[in-house]
Amino acid sequence: MVEKIRNIAVLTSGGDAPGMNAAIRAVVRACSYHDLECTGIFRGFQGLIEADFEPLDARSVRNIINRGGTFLKSTRSKEFQTKEGRQKAYDNLKANNVDALIVIGGDGTFTGGQLFSKEFGFPVVGIPATIDNDINGTDFTLGYDTALNTVVEAIDKIRDTASSHNRLFLVEVMGRDAGDIALNSGIGAGAEEILIPEENLGVERLLDSLRKSKKTGKTSSIIVVAEGDKSGKNIFELASFIEENLDEYEVRVSVLGHIQRGGSPSCFDRVLASKLGVGAVEALMNGKTEIMVGIHHQKVVNVDLLTAIKGEAKIDKELRRVADITSV
């Protein structure tokens, strides 16, 4: 642990998420407010290894709070997974008089940051940024709210076509291991069924539900499918299975893909990013390390990085119950 923090570096890593730029802005301006230097690291952990550094001040981050993506760029680094790569990163930080590091990303980013901090005794604090909302210890991650709004808007438009042509649409959303986007957007968009990786209800239950919907007079349906759902090998196989077993439905597939990652962050994500950015800087000033700053009951909290990484995704059972009731 260094005696006094004078220069804090910040990087973004892993998949981009709306709100990352807002978080960078908050980190830089919190440093300026507290008379600290701030160093931007471009291209994530690879930029650490290659010393792709640039001093940042309050004016460096003007007009970015509304921008999606990350102006610091993000890339995955195989070299950082080696001890030699991490040693280069540490040497570069010391050579540039950096005293602490803030990493913005998901569990992969936190894993790298925690290991780096442990190996070199270097202060590291994480800010959770992933649209999947699958980090333990925080109610929300940066980008999740924006992604939800993007998905609901897209499904609303798809429903117009589904209703016009009496079609069944399978809409795939992101969520390899967590169904938060699917469950919440499915409720928000009025989906008839929601398929998530945390539970495998089986294709027969899905068919029964669609038959009941048809009998009650529904002429079109929307099924929201998280990409990690195990109902079929993939969403196209699931669509074929439904068509083979339900002649009355004309099935179409829409994969929303990376559209969910992009776009201007919502007000909620901008405010959350600002809270967490300031919280990360002040945590380092208070001697904290190997922690994530998260949000719980609207308050900024500190969570051990290992706890954040190892937490299992848990589905909100009450939300699932609400989905079942409102989809009849």
N, C-alpha and C positions, 0 to 999 in steps of 0.2 A: 504494500500500500504506500503510495507516495504521500509525503507530508502535506503538500498543498496542491490542489488542482489549479493549474493556470491555463492549460490548453486542452480543449476537448475536441476529439475528432468524431465525425459522424459518417455513417455509410448506410446504404440500402442494399439488401441482398435478397435472392430468391425471386419469386414471382412478384411483379409490380402490383400495387393496389392503390386505388384512389385515396388520397389523404397522405401519401408518403411525402409529397412536396410540402404540404401544410405542416407536417411533423418536423421536417428539416428546417423550415422557416422558424418554427417555435424554438427549436434547439439553438439555432444561430442567434436569435434575438434574446433568448434567455441568457446566453453567454455574454452578449453585449450589455445587457442590463446589469449583470453581475461583474462586469469588468474582466471577463475572461476572453481568451482567444478561442477561435473556433476554426477547425480545419476540415474541409470537405474532402472525402475520399471517393474518387470516381471508380465505378465498376466493381463495387463490393469488395470482397476479400481478395480478389485478384488485383484490384487497385492498391490494396495494402502491400501486397508482395512486390508490385512494380513501382511503388512510391508515386502513384498518380494522385498527388495531393494538391490542394489549392486553399489558401486562406479565405475564409468567408467572414463578411461583416453584415451588419443589419441591412445595408443597401444591396448586398449580393443576392438577397432572397426576396426582393420586391416583386410583386405581381406574379407570385407562384402559388399562392394559397388556393387559387381556383383551378389550377392545372392538374390533370390526371397524370399518372405515371410518376417518374422520378427523374429530376434533372441531373442527379448524381449518377444515373444509369445503374443497371444491375446485371450481374452475370454470375454464373456458377463457377467455382474454382476448384478443380481437382487438386491443384498444387497445394492449396491451403489445407487439404486433408492429410498432407504429409508433415512430419515434424520439421523437415528442412524448410518447407514453405512457410510454416508458421514462424520459424526463427527469422526468416527474411522479413516477414511482416513486423515482428517485434523490433528488429534492428532499425527498420525504416521509421517506425513511430518514435523511437528514442532519438534517432538522428534528427528528427524534425521537432523535437522538444514537445511531443504530445504526451500528456499525462493520463488520459483516460479516453475511453471509446464508447460511443453509443451506436448500437446496431439496430436497424429497423427492418423487420421481416417476420418470418414465421418460425416453425420449429427447427428447420434446417439451419437457419441463421443463428438461432439461439444456441443450438448444439455447438456450432463453430465458435461462437463467442464465449460460451461457458468453458469449453476446452482450452481456448486461448488464455482466458483469465486464470484458469487453474494452473496451467503450465508455467506462466511467466509472472504470476502475481500482479497482473495488470488489471486495473479497474475497468469493468465492462458492465453496461446497463443496456437492457433490451427494450424496444418499443414494439408491441405486437401489431403487425400489418399483414393481413391476409384476408381475402374476401370469404374464405371458408368459415371463419369464426371458430376455428378448432384449436385454440390455445387455451390451456387450462389456467384458471386463476383470474381471468378477466371476463366481464360480462360481454364485452364487445371488442372486436379487433378493427383496426383501421381498414376501410374499404368495404366492409360487410354491408353497412347500410346503403351505400351507393350502389353496390351490386344488386341488392334486393330491389331497389327502385328501378334499376335498369331491366331486371328480369320481369318484374310485374308489368312494366310498360310494354315490353315485347310480347308477353302473353296476352295482354289486352288486345293487341293488334292481331295476333294469331287467332284469337277467339272470333273476331269479326269475320275472318275467312271461314273458320270452322262452322259458324252459324249460317253463313250464306250458302254453304255447300253440303250441310249435314254430314260433316266429317268428324272423325276422331283424330285428334292431334296428340302425338307423344312429343313433349318438349323436354329436351335434356339440358340440365343446368349443371354447373360445376359443383363438386362435392365428392371427391374420391373416397374419403373416409368419414365425412360428416354431412348430415342431411339438413343442416340449418337453412341453407338457401332454399332448398326444395320445399321444406315444410312451411317456412314462413311465406315464401312467394306463392306457394300453392294455395294457402289460405287467403292471402291477399288478393289473388287473382281469381279466386273461386273455382279452383280445379276440382274435378270429380274424384280423382285419385292422386295420391302422392307416394312415390316409391323412393325409399331412402336406404342407405347401406347399413344403418344400425339395426334394421329389422327386415327379415325376408318373409313376407306374408304369403308368398307362393302365387303362381300364375293362375291357379284355379280360383282363388279368392278374387283376383282381379277380373277374371271372366264373369264370375257370379255378380260382381258389383256392376259391371257394364250391362249385363242382361237386365238387372233390376232397374238400372237407370233408363234403359230403353222402354221397359214396361211402364214406367211412370211418366213417359212422354218426352224424355230428353231426346232431341234430334241431333245434338252434337255434344262432344265431350273433350275436355282437356285433361291429360294425364301428365303431371310433372314428374320427371325421373332424374334423380341425382346420378351423376356419372358412375358412382361407385355401387349403385344398386345391383343386386345379384339375381334379379328375376330372369335375365337372359344373359348370353355372352356379351351382348351389346344391345343398344336400343333398336337397331334395325332387325335383329333376330326376334326381339320381343314384338315388334310391329308385325312381322311375318306370322308369328304364332297367333296373334289376335285375329288377323285376317283369315287364317286357315280355320279358326274355330268360331268366328262370329261373322257370318255372311252379311249381316245387316249393316256392318260398319265399313266405311271407306277410310283407310288409315293413312295418315301422313306423319312424317317425322321432321322435327325441327331441332337442330343442335345449335344452341346459342353460342357456345364456344367463347372465344376471347373477348367478344363484345362486352361480357360481364366485367372484365377487368378494367376497361377503359372509361373515359368520360370524366367530366368535372365532378369532384367530390361533393356530396350533399352537405348541407349546413351541419348536420349531426357529425359527419366525419371530420369536417374542418374544426369544429369545436373540440371534439375528442382529441384530434391530433395536437391541437394547441395545448390542451391540458397535459397530455402525456409528454410532449416535448419539453415543456417547462418542468414537469415532474422528474424527467430523466436527468436533466442538468442539476437540479437541486438535490436529487438523490446522490449523485457523485460528489457534490460539494459537501454533503453530510457524511461522506465516508462509506457509502453503500457500494457494493460490487456483487457481481454474479446474481443480479436480480432483474426482474422485468417490472416495469411500471405498467399497471393495468387499471381498469375501472371496475368498481364494484359498488352497487347502490349509489351511483353517480359520484363516488369519491375515488380519488387516485390512491391506489394501493401498491405496495411493494410485494412481489412474489418471487420466491427463489427460482432461478432459471431452470434448475432440474425439475422442479415441480411443474413449471409451465410446459416443459418439453414432454414429460412422461405422463401427463394427465390424459385420460381416455375421454373421447367424445361421448357425451351423454345426451340422449334425446329428451326433450321436454315432453313427458307423458301427457300432461294436461293439454299441451298444444296439439298433440296427436289426437286426443279425444275430441277437441274442438273441431279439428279437421274432419273427423268421421261424422260428427253431428251435422256440420254445415254443408256437407257434400251430398246429403240424401236427395 
